[in-house]
Amino acid sequence: ITLGTGLGGGIIIDKKIYTGFNGAGGELGHMVIVKDGVPCTCGRKGCWESYSSATGLIMMTVEAMKSDTGKKSLLWEMLEGGLENVSGKSAYRAAVRGDELAASVVNKYHAYLACGITNIINIFQPEVFCIGGGVSHEGENLLNPLKELVFKETYTRNVPQTELKLATLGNNAGIVGAAMLGK
């Protein structure tokens, strides 16, 4: 998956991109994880993308800051009081510095992200599950909690487990993928 403005995904089976019978398969971000949840740009409600993209993380951070009526959170200081300055990095930066409100946002974000990842692992049992995109730059601050949450919820035991890892190609992933298609 790619965690950016949206939540992109791809499924590779037997070294081939899975597209379904009609070419539209693999839209992982539009799997509903919260029934009647937050409206998604696709027209549905509760899509994984609405909660686990960088946009979803920003939305959760802004909502948390709005609920902080006393403006006690470090987020207000770090963002110079401006909700328009919130980015996908904001909650992580403040959480690392010990801010409880930011930590609660990050934990909530991890829970939503882990829900979708667990669903996909339980359905496909992939050998490797890669996470890329801007939010993946949080590195171990993202990956370690996710591993713990995901592997608590996967139903398989006493068999090899899916390897959860960060993608390594960064912004070159699309170019490399396109080149590999032609190979």
C-alpha positions in Angstrom: 0.0 0.0 0.0 1.0 3.6 -0.4 0.0 6.1 2.3 -0.3 9.5 0.8 -3.1 11.8 -0.2 -5.1 8.7 -0.7 -4.4 5.0 0.1 -3.2 3.2 -3.0 -2.7 -0.5 -3.2 -1.7 -3.3 -5.4 -1.8 -7.0 -5.3 0.8 -9.2 -6.9 -0.1 -12.9 -7.3 2.4 -15.3 -9.0 4.5 -12.3 -10.1 1.6 -10.7 -11.9 -0.5 -7.6 -10.9 -4.0 -8.7 -10.0 -6.6 -6.5 -11.7 -9.7 -8.7 -11.4 -11.8 -9.8 -14.4 -12.5 -6.2 -15.4 -9.2 -4.4 -14.7 -10.5 -2.6 -11.7 -9.3 -5.0 -9.0 -7.0 -4.0 -6.2 -8.7 -0.9 -4.9 -7.7 -1.6 -1.4 -8.3 1.9 -0.1 -12.0 1.6 -0.7 -12.6 -1.4 1.6 -15.0 -0.2 4.3 -13.5 -0.5 7.8 -16.1 1.7 9.7 -19.7 1.1 8.7 -21.4 4.4 8.0 -18.1 6.2 8.8 -16.4 9.2 7.4 -17.5 10.1 3.8 -14.9 9.1 1.2 -14.1 10.8 -2.1 -15.5 7.7 -3.8 -19.0 8.4 -2.5 -19.0 5.6 0.1 -18.6 6.0 3.8 -16.0 4.5 6.1 -13.4 3.6 3.5 -10.0 2.6 4.7 -8.5 5.5 2.7 -10.6 8.0 4.7 -8.9 6.8 7.9 -5.5 5.6 7.0 -4.2 8.0 4.2 -2.1 11.0 5.1 -5.3 13.0 4.5 -7.1 10.9 7.1 -4.2 11.4 9.6 -4.4 15.2 9.0 -8.2 15.1 9.5 -7.8 13.2 12.9 -5.1 15.6 14.0 -7.2 18.7 13.2 -10.2 17.2 15.0 -8.1 16.4 18.1 -6.7 20.0 18.1 -10.2 21.4 17.8 -11.3 19.3 20.8 -8.3 20.7 22.8 -10.2 23.9 23.9 -7.5 24.9 26.4 -4.9 24.6 23.6 -2.6 22.7 26.0 -1.3 20.4 23.3 2.2 20.9 22.0 0.7 20.7 18.5 -0.6 24.3 18.9 2.9 25.6 19.6 4.6 23.4 16.9 2.1 24.6 14.3 2.1 28.2 15.5 -1.6 27.9 16.3 -2.7 27.3 12.8 -4.8 24.3 11.9 -3.9 25.0 8.2 -0.3 24.1 9.1 -1.2 20.5 10.1 0.6 17.8 8.0 0.9 14.1 8.1 4.0 14.5 10.2 2.5 16.8 12.8 1.0 14.2 15.2 4.1 12.0 15.0 6.5 14.9 15.7 4.5 16.0 18.8 4.0 12.4 20.0 7.7 11.8 19.9 8.1 14.8 22.1 5.7 13.4 24.7 2.4 15.1 23.7 -0.5 13.0 24.9 -3.1 14.4 22.5 -0.8 13.7 19.6 0.0 10.3 20.9 -3.7 9.5 21.0 -4.1 10.6 17.4 -1.1 8.4 16.3 -2.5 5.4 18.2 -5.9 5.8 16.7 -4.3 6.1 13.2 -2.3 2.9 13.8 -5.5 1.1 14.9 -7.3 2.0 11.7 -4.3 1.2 9.5 -3.8 -2.1 11.3 -7.5 -3.0 10.8 -7.2 -2.8 7.0 -3.8 -4.5 6.9 -5.1 -7.4 9.0 -8.1 -7.8 6.7 -5.9 -8.1 3.7 -3.5 -10.5 5.4 -6.3 -12.6 6.6 -7.8 -12.7 3.0 -4.6 -13.2 1.0 -1.9 -14.4 3.4 0.8 -12.6 1.4 4.4 -13.5 1.9 5.3 -9.8 2.2 3.1 -6.7 2.9 4.9 -3.4 1.9 4.0 0.0 3.1 5.2 3.1 1.2 4.2 6.7 0.7 4.9 9.8 2.8 3.6 8.4 6.1 6.0 5.4 5.7 8.8 7.8 6.3 7.9 7.6 10.0 9.9 4.3 9.8 10.0 2.3 13.0 7.5 4.7 14.7 5.0 3.4 12.2 6.1 -0.1 11.6 6.7 -1.4 15.2 3.3 -0.6 16.6 1.6 -1.8 13.4 3.4 -5.2 13.6 2.1 -5.6 17.2 -1.5 -4.6 16.3 -1.6 -6.6 13.1 -0.2 -9.8 14.4 -2.5 -9.8 17.4 -5.4 -9.9 15.0 -4.3 -12.2 12.2 -5.9 -15.6 12.6 -3.0 -17.8 11.6 -0.8 -19.3 14.2 2.1 -21.8 14.1 2.7 -21.2 10.4 5.0 -18.7 8.6 3.7 -15.1 9.1 3.4 -12.3 6.6 6.5 -10.0 6.7 5.4 -6.5 7.2 8.0 -4.0 5.9 8.6 -0.5 4.6 8.9 -0.1 0.9 12.4 0.9 -0.2 12.0 2.4 -3.7 10.4 5.7 -2.5 9.3 8.0 -5.3 10.9 5.7 -7.9 8.4 2.9 -7.3 6.1 3.9 -10.2 9.0 4.2 -12.6 10.5 0.8 -11.6 7.1 -0.8 -11.7 6.4 0.5 -15.2 9.9 -0.7 -16.4 9.2 -4.1 -14.9 5.9 -4.3 -16.8 7.7 -4.0 -20.0 10.2 -6.6 -19.1 
